Amino acid sequence: MKKISEDLKTCNKYKPDESSEEYRGRVLKLIASMPGKSNDTIKYLKESFDLKLFEKLLNQKHTDRGEMEMANILAQSCYYEQELADEIMEGSDDFIESYTLRDGLIYNSFFPKLDKKISYTPIYSCYTYSHSLAEGFFHKLDLLKIKGSKNSYIIESGFIRNTRHFSSVIKKLPNKISENLISEGLRHMKEEIVATGAVAINGSLKWNLNKIFKSISAESHEPVDPNLIEDCYMLFISKNQKAYEDELFRALLDIHRGILTDGSIWDKEKIDDTRESIKLNKKFLKYFKKLFKKNYYLYNYKDKKWEKSDLFG
């Protein structure tokens, strides 16, 4: 394990009588001036990233939400002050490309770049979109693992109303795929999936499909129109990690949002919000089937049951 020099441990901490504004100007401005921005920022942070301290912070008993936030844990693990975490999660896009670093936390690409011993296993994700509000909601669970560690950590990430982003450690588990992980995932689904949308499940884990259906509780929802895409509960199962990223489901649930290189996933000549008349862009359909094979389900409100979906052919 690499040794962090005392200079790296102290140079990005507060100086005596230094204000937050002065600290930002002295420390964060240096990061903002990097030519490669996010990639160079990661290389820069990697020099002071302390894996041992990172694991210690994950293992500590968290007494408030702030201590659970991965951005805060990152700042402490690199010997920075709170301002770094604030800038990544809430800062302006033109400062240190905070949105790129923030998305790296949410979509599991950040910490593995700081240390190859860190890896993620997706558990599930859920994306909901409201046309009336023109807002999206996204949350996901992942299992963070550190090679050689006795423990693994469930990380909850996502965003609320397209604006408030979060990524937090919520539970410590023994370092193995176990029944505890499945039960925790099911419990979380029951608590967090409270609106219609697209749910993606990691097919590499040993799920009981009927328990997933019960945890989503689609039968408790009263649809305005069961034919509206926005008013559907959809379940997708895949072993492909790309299947858990929200961009795919944003495009699926919002017909005005594009994906891939040729625009919307919907055939623009026949755009419609209803299941009976939608037509999918052929390129997207091919990509979608590659990700999910035929493992996708739709809740049938009329018969009050989940069934294999014919939405994608």
C-alpha positions as CSV (number, residue, x, y, z in Angstrom):
1,M,0.0,0.0,0.0
2,K,1.4,3.4,-1.0
3,K,2.6,5.8,1.6
4,I,1.2,9.3,1.5
5,S,3.8,12.0,2.3
6,E,3.2,14.4,5.1
7,D,3.3,17.3,2.6
8,L,0.4,15.8,0.6
9,K,-1.5,15.3,3.9
10,T,-1.2,19.0,4.8
11,C,-0.9,21.1,1.6
12,N,-4.6,20.9,0.8
13,K,-5.9,21.4,4.3
14,Y,-6.8,24.8,5.8
15,K,-3.9,27.2,6.7
16,P,-4.1,29.1,9.9
17,D,-6.9,31.8,9.8
18,E,-7.8,30.9,6.2
19,S,-11.4,31.4,5.1
20,S,-13.4,29.1,3.0
21,E,-13.2,31.6,0.1
22,E,-9.5,31.9,0.4
23,Y,-9.2,28.1,0.6
24,R,-11.1,27.7,-2.6
25,G,-9.0,30.2,-4.4
26,R,-5.7,28.6,-3.2
27,V,-6.6,24.9,-3.5
28,L,-9.5,24.3,-5.8
29,K,-8.5,27.0,-8.3
30,L,-5.4,24.9,-9.0
31,I,-7.6,22.0,-10.1
32,A,-9.8,24.3,-12.2
33,S,-6.8,25.4,-14.2
34,M,-5.8,21.8,-15.3
35,P,-6.0,21.4,-19.1
36,G,-7.6,18.0,-19.1
37,K,-10.0,19.0,-16.3
38,S,-11.7,15.8,-15.0
39,N,-9.1,13.3,-16.2
40,D,-6.2,15.4,-14.9
41,T,-8.2,16.1,-11.7
42,I,-8.5,12.3,-11.0
43,K,-4.7,11.9,-11.6
44,Y,-4.0,14.7,-9.2
45,L,-6.3,13.4,-6.5
46,K,-4.9,9.9,-7.0
47,E,-1.5,11.1,-5.7
48,S,-3.0,11.8,-2.2
49,F,-5.7,9.2,-2.1
50,D,-5.3,7.1,1.0
51,L,-7.0,3.7,0.5
52,K,-6.4,2.7,4.1
53,L,-8.1,5.9,5.3
54,F,-10.9,5.4,2.7
55,E,-11.7,2.0,4.2
56,K,-11.5,3.3,7.7
57,L,-14.1,6.0,6.9
58,L,-16.4,3.5,5.2
59,N,-16.2,1.3,8.3
60,Q,-16.9,4.0,10.9
61,K,-20.3,4.4,12.5
62,H,-22.0,7.2,10.7
63,T,-24.0,9.5,12.9
64,D,-25.3,11.9,10.2
65,R,-26.0,11.9,6.5
66,G,-22.9,14.0,5.8
67,E,-20.6,11.4,7.1
68,M,-22.2,8.8,4.7
69,E,-21.8,10.9,1.6
70,M,-19.1,9.4,-0.7
71,A,-18.0,12.9,-1.8
72,N,-17.2,13.8,1.8
73,I,-15.4,10.5,2.2
74,L,-13.4,11.2,-1.0
75,A,-12.4,14.6,0.3
76,Q,-11.2,13.2,3.6
77,S,-9.4,10.3,1.9
78,C,-7.4,12.7,-0.2
79,Y,-6.7,15.0,2.7
80,Y,-8.9,17.9,1.4
81,E,-11.5,20.0,3.2
82,Q,-15.3,19.9,2.8
83,E,-15.1,22.4,0.0
84,L,-13.9,19.7,-2.5
85,A,-16.9,17.6,-1.8
86,D,-19.3,20.6,-2.1
87,E,-17.7,21.6,-5.4
88,I,-18.0,18.1,-6.9
89,M,-21.7,17.6,-5.9
90,E,-23.0,21.2,-6.1
91,G,-20.4,23.3,-7.9
92,S,-20.5,25.1,-11.2
93,D,-19.8,23.1,-14.3
94,D,-17.0,25.4,-15.5
95,F,-15.0,25.2,-12.3
96,I,-13.6,21.7,-12.1
97,E,-16.0,20.0,-14.4
98,S,-17.9,19.0,-11.3
99,Y,-20.7,17.4,-13.2
100,T,-18.2,14.9,-14.7
101,L,-16.7,14.0,-11.3
102,R,-20.1,13.9,-9.7
103,D,-21.4,11.5,-12.4
104,G,-18.3,9.4,-11.8
105,L,-19.4,8.9,-8.2
106,I,-22.9,8.1,-9.2
107,Y,-22.1,5.7,-12.0
108,N,-19.2,3.9,-10.3
109,S,-16.3,5.1,-12.5
110,F,-14.6,7.4,-10.0
111,F,-13.1,5.4,-7.2
112,P,-11.7,2.5,-9.3
113,K,-9.7,5.1,-11.2
114,L,-8.1,6.2,-7.9
115,D,-7.2,2.7,-6.9
116,K,-7.5,-0.6,-8.9
117,K,-8.3,-2.5,-5.7
118,I,-11.8,-0.8,-5.6
119,S,-14.6,-2.3,-7.7
120,Y,-18.4,-2.2,-7.9
121,T,-21.1,-4.8,-8.4
122,P,-24.5,-3.3,-9.5
123,I,-27.5,-4.5,-7.5
124,Y,-30.4,-2.6,-9.2
125,S,-31.4,0.8,-10.5
126,C,-34.7,2.6,-11.0
127,Y,-35.6,5.6,-13.2
128,T,-38.8,7.5,-13.1
129,Y,-39.8,10.3,-15.4
130,S,-42.8,12.7,-15.2
131,H,-43.9,14.4,-18.4
132,S,-46.1,16.8,-16.5
133,L,-43.2,18.0,-14.4
134,A,-40.5,17.4,-17.1
135,E,-38.4,16.0,-14.3
136,G,-36.6,12.7,-13.7
137,F,-35.8,10.7,-10.6
138,F,-33.1,8.1,-10.5
139,H,-31.7,5.9,-7.7
140,K,-29.5,2.8,-7.7
141,L,-27.8,0.4,-5.3
142,D,-24.3,-1.0,-5.8
143,L,-21.9,-3.1,-3.8
144,L,-18.5,-1.5,-3.4
145,K,-15.6,-3.9,-2.8
146,I,-12.0,-3.4,-1.8
147,K,-9.6,-6.2,-2.7
148,G,-8.2,-7.8,0.5
149,S,-10.9,-6.3,2.7
150,K,-13.2,-8.3,5.0
151,N,-16.2,-6.1,4.2
152,S,-18.2,-4.8,1.3
153,Y,-20.4,-1.7,1.3
154,I,-23.8,-1.0,-0.2
155,I,-23.7,2.4,-1.9
156,E,-27.0,4.3,-2.7
157,S,-26.7,6.9,-5.5
158,G,-28.9,8.9,-7.8
159,F,-30.6,12.2,-8.3
160,I,-33.9,13.8,-7.4
161,R,-35.9,16.1,-9.8
162,N,-32.8,16.2,-12.1
163,T,-31.0,18.5,-9.7
164,R,-30.1,17.1,-6.3
165,H,-27.5,14.4,-6.7
166,F,-26.3,12.0,-4.0
167,S,-24.1,9.0,-3.4
168,S,-23.9,7.5,0.1
169,V,-22.7,4.4,1.9
170,I,-25.7,2.9,3.7
171,K,-24.7,-0.5,4.9
172,K,-21.6,-2.7,5.6
173,L,-21.8,-6.4,4.7
174,P,-19.4,-9.4,4.8
175,N,-17.2,-9.4,1.7
176,K,-19.1,-12.0,-0.3
177,I,-22.3,-12.2,-2.3
178,S,-24.8,-13.4,0.2
179,E,-28.5,-13.6,1.1
180,N,-28.0,-10.5,3.1
181,L,-27.3,-8.6,-0.1
182,I,-30.4,-9.9,-1.8
183,S,-32.6,-9.2,1.2
184,E,-31.2,-5.7,1.5
185,G,-31.9,-5.1,-2.2
186,L,-35.5,-6.3,-1.9
187,R,-36.1,-4.2,1.3
188,H,-34.7,-1.1,-0.5
189,M,-36.9,-1.7,-3.5
190,K,-40.0,-1.9,-1.4
191,E,-39.1,1.4,0.4
192,E,-37.8,3.4,-2.6
193,I,-39.7,2.3,-5.7
194,V,-42.9,4.3,-5.1
195,A,-43.7,5.5,-8.6
196,T,-43.9,4.0,-12.1
197,G,-40.8,3.7,-14.1
198,A,-38.0,1.4,-15.4
199,V,-36.2,-1.0,-12.9
200,A,-33.0,-2.8,-13.9
201,I,-31.9,-5.8,-12.0
202,N,-28.4,-7.4,-12.0
203,G,-29.1,-10.9,-13.4
204,S,-25.8,-12.2,-12.0
205,L,-27.2,-12.2,-8.5
206,K,-29.5,-15.0,-7.2
207,W,-32.8,-13.2,-7.2
208,N,-36.2,-14.7,-6.7
209,L,-38.3,-13.1,-9.4
210,N,-41.6,-13.3,-7.5
211,K,-40.0,-11.6,-4.5
212,I,-38.8,-8.8,-6.9
213,F,-42.4,-8.4,-8.2
214,K,-43.8,-8.2,-4.7
215,S,-41.1,-5.6,-3.6
216,I,-42.0,-3.3,-6.5
217,S,-45.6,-3.3,-5.4
218,A,-47.0,-2.3,-8.8
219,E,-50.5,-3.4,-7.8
220,S,-50.8,-0.5,-5.3
221,H,-50.5,2.1,-8.1
222,E,-53.6,3.5,-9.7
223,P,-52.7,4.5,-13.3
224,V,-54.2,7.5,-15.0
225,D,-54.0,5.6,-18.2
226,P,-52.4,2.1,-18.2
227,N,-51.4,2.5,-21.8
228,L,-49.2,5.5,-21.2
229,I,-45.5,4.7,-21.1
230,E,-45.1,7.1,-18.2
231,D,-47.7,5.1,-16.2
232,C,-46.0,1.7,-16.7
233,Y,-44.0,-0.4,-14.3
234,M,-41.2,-2.1,-16.3
235,L,-38.6,-4.6,-15.1
236,F,-35.4,-5.4,-17.0
237,I,-32.8,-8.1,-16.1
238,S,-29.3,-8.1,-17.4
239,K,-25.7,-9.1,-16.5
240,N,-24.3,-6.2,-18.5
241,Q,-23.2,-3.2,-16.4
242,K,-24.3,-0.7,-19.0
243,A,-27.9,-1.8,-18.4
244,Y,-28.0,0.1,-15.1
245,E,-27.2,3.6,-16.3
246,D,-30.1,6.0,-16.4
247,E,-29.5,7.4,-19.9
248,L,-31.0,4.3,-21.4
249,F,-34.2,4.7,-19.4
250,R,-34.4,8.4,-19.8
251,A,-34.6,7.9,-23.5
252,L,-37.1,5.1,-23.0
253,L,-39.5,7.1,-20.8
254,D,-39.0,10.5,-22.4
255,I,-39.8,10.5,-26.1
256,H,-38.1,13.8,-26.6
257,R,-34.7,12.7,-25.3
258,G,-32.1,11.3,-27.7
259,I,-29.7,8.4,-27.3
260,L,-27.0,6.9,-29.5
261,T,-25.9,8.8,-32.6
262,D,-29.1,9.1,-34.5
263,G,-31.5,10.8,-32.1
264,S,-34.4,9.5,-30.2
265,I,-35.0,5.9,-29.6
266,W,-38.5,6.4,-31.0
267,D,-39.4,6.5,-34.7
268,K,-39.9,10.2,-35.1
269,E,-42.5,9.6,-37.8
270,K,-44.7,7.8,-35.3
271,I,-44.1,9.3,-31.9
272,D,-46.8,8.6,-29.4
273,D,-46.9,8.1,-25.7
274,T,-49.1,5.0,-25.8
275,R,-47.9,1.4,-25.8
276,E,-50.1,0.3,-28.7
277,S,-48.8,2.8,-31.3
278,I,-45.1,3.4,-30.4
279,K,-42.4,2.4,-32.8
280,L,-38.8,2.0,-31.8
281,N,-35.8,3.2,-33.6
282,K,-34.2,0.0,-35.1
283,K,-30.7,0.9,-34.0
284,F,-31.9,1.3,-30.4
285,L,-34.0,-1.8,-30.5
286,K,-30.9,-3.8,-31.6
287,Y,-28.8,-2.3,-28.8
288,F,-31.6,-2.8,-26.2
289,K,-32.1,-6.5,-27.1
290,K,-28.3,-7.0,-26.8
291,L,-28.4,-5.7,-23.3
292,F,-31.5,-7.5,-22.0
293,K,-32.0,-10.4,-24.4
294,K,-35.7,-11.2,-23.7
295,N,-35.5,-10.5,-20.0
296,Y,-38.0,-7.7,-19.6
297,Y,-41.4,-7.6,-17.9
298,L,-44.4,-5.2,-17.8
299,Y,-47.1,-5.0,-15.1
300,N,-50.5,-5.7,-16.6
301,Y,-53.0,-3.6,-14.6
302,K,-56.0,-5.2,-16.1
303,D,-55.0,-8.7,-15.0
304,K,-53.1,-7.5,-12.0
305,K,-49.9,-9.4,-12.8
306,W,-46.4,-9.1,-14.2
307,E,-45.8,-10.7,-17.6
308,K,-43.2,-10.9,-20.3
309,S,-43.4,-7.7,-22.3
310,D,-44.0,-7.5,-26.0
311,L,-43.1,-3.8,-26.0
312,F,-39.7,-4.4,-27.7
313,G,-40.7,-7.2,-30.0
